[in-house]
Amino acid sequence: MATKTCRACGETKPIEQFHLHKQMADGRLTKCKACTAAQCREYEKTHRAECRNRRAAWRAANPDRWKEIQRRSYEKDKASGALAAKSARYRGRKPKNIVDLAAIYERDKGVCHICTQPVAKDLAHYDHVVPLILGGEHSEANLKVAHHRCNSWKAGRLMSELVGQQPPAVDLDWERRVKVRARELRSESMKRAWKEKDWTARNAKIAAGKLGVKRPDIAAAMKGNTNGKFRKNRVLSEDARRRISEAQKARWASGAYADRGTG
């Protein structure tokens, strides 16, 4: 088995422990993978913004390769059990206690702790001072008021890492528009999901009596529904609507709705 001595740590390791490099005589770097990774981590600590921008530019220029890398990483973590371990760690940090956001807003006097500018109560976000990803707690002591844009800019970093950096300018009108648009998108998404949902299975259960339907007359009428949807009368077949109408008239005639009055 071929071996090589690392120039950084001086250890002799298998050749597979060195990254490929076309410009080297033997096609491998002079430093082992462990030393190269340690050097990269040290460089990133002092050039965090530069490294982040370089990675973002590469991902934008190579979207297909980035998706393939993500897919391979996911499959590797899933096969090795790392994905399950990560999920377990997340569940361990998942917020379990309920915090009083109104009390936090009053405590901080409605001022963003990142840019020190006032925050409207309906636009307030609450930032974990020590991020959850770094082991922070979901508690009132670790939560502070922040703008949406400031909170996104801080992300999973500590305030000590942002010394000397200027937070982005806050546009309250933009934040309000974003919040309104997000609410509209959620509403549109729910309406679209409701409209496109396949109701065939539910109709079959109703017809078979497996669902606790309080209106047996409608359940019986659904047996004549042929279009596979049960949402409102307007989506039922003509025959089903006629059956439901007849069933309702029969119930009125039998006095089933007598306790409801005539108004």
Summary of the structure (lengths in Angstrom):
residues: 263
radius of gyration: 30.6
end to end distance: 92.9
largest distance: 96.7
contacts: 590
relative contact order: 0.05
helix: 58%
strand: 9%
